[in-house]
Amino acid sequence: AKVWWVLIGTNDFGARGCSEEVVLMGILRVVEEIRLRRPNDTIVINGILPRTSMPDGRLEGKLSHEQRHFHHLWPSIQVVNKELKRFADKHSDIHYFDASNLFLTQLSNEHYTRDEKIIPTELMSDHHHPTSLGHEIWGKAIVDKVIEL
């Protein structure tokens, strides 16, 4: 048996402007096709990675007048990822892998922590695609997950 690692959907949000429902349906359709063609294999659905169009890496927060053309993708990504996890939890041959926290950080010091999460440029220089360091961290987590299976 093989392990299929599925990571799709982010471009549907960004370039195509698809709704959460359409992105979810597209991912699940691919997963179902793999199950149909390879019923003895294991499928891991990698949650959609965090991304933002905000130049400072913020995932959420109030937009200034100059930033009004940006939009926050993170809330929609979270909705889809939650549904992907729910779907995987219902099937013994499907696993969900959430890599979001590998790419997120919070601003803090010893006295204060902001709730707002950001994508550091060291992990995603364009706040969308992992850097070599981001890939290294993510890759190690993937190997750990595959070993766990």
C-alpha positions as CSV (number, residue, x, y, z in Angstrom):
1,A,0.0,0.0,0.0
2,K,1.1,3.5,-0.7
3,V,0.6,6.8,1.0
4,W,-0.9,9.7,-1.1
5,W,-0.2,13.2,0.2
6,V,-2.8,15.7,-1.0
7,L,-2.0,19.4,-0.9
8,I,-4.3,21.4,-3.2
9,G,-6.7,24.3,-3.0
10,T,-4.7,27.4,-2.2
11,N,-4.7,28.6,-5.8
12,D,-8.4,28.2,-6.1
13,F,-8.8,30.8,-3.3
14,G,-6.1,33.1,-4.6
15,A,-6.0,33.2,-8.3
16,R,-9.5,31.9,-9.0
17,G,-11.4,33.5,-6.2
18,C,-13.4,30.3,-5.5
19,S,-15.8,30.1,-2.5
20,E,-15.0,27.9,0.5
21,E,-17.6,25.4,-0.7
22,V,-16.1,25.1,-4.2
23,V,-12.5,24.7,-2.8
24,L,-13.7,22.0,-0.4
25,M,-15.6,20.1,-3.0
26,G,-12.6,20.2,-5.4
27,I,-10.3,18.7,-2.7
28,L,-12.7,16.0,-1.6
29,R,-13.4,15.1,-5.3
30,V,-9.7,14.4,-5.8
31,V,-9.5,12.4,-2.5
32,E,-12.6,10.3,-3.5
33,E,-11.0,9.6,-6.9
34,I,-7.8,8.3,-5.2
35,R,-9.9,6.2,-2.9
36,L,-11.8,4.8,-5.9
37,R,-8.7,3.9,-7.9
38,R,-6.5,2.9,-5.0
39,P,-8.8,1.5,-2.3
40,N,-6.0,-0.1,-0.3
41,D,-3.8,3.0,-0.1
42,T,-3.7,5.6,2.7
43,I,-4.5,9.2,2.0
44,V,-3.2,12.2,3.9
45,I,-4.9,15.5,3.4
46,N,-2.5,18.3,4.1
47,G,-4.6,21.3,5.3
48,I,-4.2,24.3,3.1
49,L,-1.2,26.2,4.3
50,P,-1.6,29.7,5.7
51,R,-1.2,32.6,3.3
52,T,-1.9,36.3,3.2
53,S,-1.7,39.1,0.7
54,M,-0.8,41.5,3.5
55,P,2.8,42.7,3.0
56,D,3.6,42.5,6.7
57,G,2.5,38.8,7.0
58,R,-0.6,39.4,9.1
59,L,-3.3,36.9,8.6
60,E,-6.1,39.1,10.0
61,G,-6.7,42.5,11.3
62,K,-8.1,45.9,10.3
63,L,-7.1,47.1,6.8
64,S,-5.9,50.6,6.4
65,H,-7.3,52.8,3.6
66,E,-4.1,52.0,1.5
67,Q,-4.6,48.3,2.1
68,R,-8.3,48.1,1.1
69,H,-7.5,46.1,-2.0
70,F,-6.0,43.3,0.1
71,H,-8.3,40.6,1.4
72,H,-7.9,38.1,4.2
73,L,-7.8,34.5,3.0
74,W,-7.0,32.9,6.4
75,P,-10.6,32.8,7.7
76,S,-11.7,30.9,4.6
77,I,-8.7,28.6,4.7
78,Q,-9.6,27.8,8.3
79,V,-13.2,26.9,7.4
80,V,-12.0,24.5,4.6
81,N,-9.3,23.0,6.8
82,K,-11.9,22.3,9.6
83,E,-14.1,20.5,7.1
84,L,-11.2,18.5,5.7
85,K,-10.3,17.3,9.2
86,R,-14.0,16.4,9.8
87,F,-14.0,14.4,6.6
88,A,-10.8,12.6,7.4
89,D,-12.0,11.8,10.9
90,K,-14.9,9.8,9.4
91,H,-12.6,7.5,7.3
92,S,-10.0,5.1,8.6
93,D,-7.9,5.3,5.5
94,I,-7.8,9.1,5.4
95,H,-5.7,11.2,7.7
96,Y,-5.6,15.0,8.1
97,F,-2.3,16.8,8.6
98,D,-2.4,20.4,9.8
99,A,0.9,22.2,9.1
100,S,-0.4,25.7,9.8
101,N,1.4,26.2,13.1
102,L,4.7,25.3,11.5
103,F,4.4,28.5,9.5
104,L,2.8,30.9,12.0
105,T,4.2,32.9,14.9
106,Q,2.9,35.5,17.3
107,L,4.5,38.8,18.4
108,S,5.3,38.7,22.1
109,N,7.8,39.5,24.8
110,E,8.0,38.4,28.4
111,H,5.1,40.6,29.4
112,Y,2.7,40.6,26.5
113,T,1.6,38.3,23.6
114,R,-0.6,39.5,20.7
115,D,-3.4,37.2,19.6
116,E,-2.7,38.1,16.0
117,K,-0.7,35.5,14.1
118,I,1.7,36.3,11.3
119,I,3.7,34.4,8.7
120,P,7.4,35.2,9.1
121,T,9.3,35.9,5.9
122,E,11.9,33.4,7.0
123,L,9.4,30.6,6.5
124,M,7.4,32.1,3.5
125,S,9.1,35.0,1.9
126,D,6.0,36.0,-0.1
127,H,3.6,34.9,2.7
128,H,2.4,32.1,0.4
129,H,5.2,29.8,-0.7
130,P,7.5,28.1,1.8
131,T,11.2,29.1,1.8
132,S,13.9,26.4,1.9
133,L,13.8,26.7,5.7
134,G,10.0,26.4,5.6
135,H,10.2,23.3,3.4
136,E,12.8,21.8,5.8
137,I,10.6,22.2,8.8
138,W,7.5,21.0,7.0
139,G,9.4,18.1,5.5
140,K,10.5,16.8,8.9
141,A,6.9,17.0,10.1
142,I,5.7,15.1,7.1
143,V,8.3,12.4,7.6
144,D,7.2,12.1,11.3
145,K,3.6,11.8,10.2
146,V,4.3,9.1,7.6
147,I,6.4,7.1,10.2
148,E,3.4,7.4,12.6
149,L,1.1,5.9,10.0
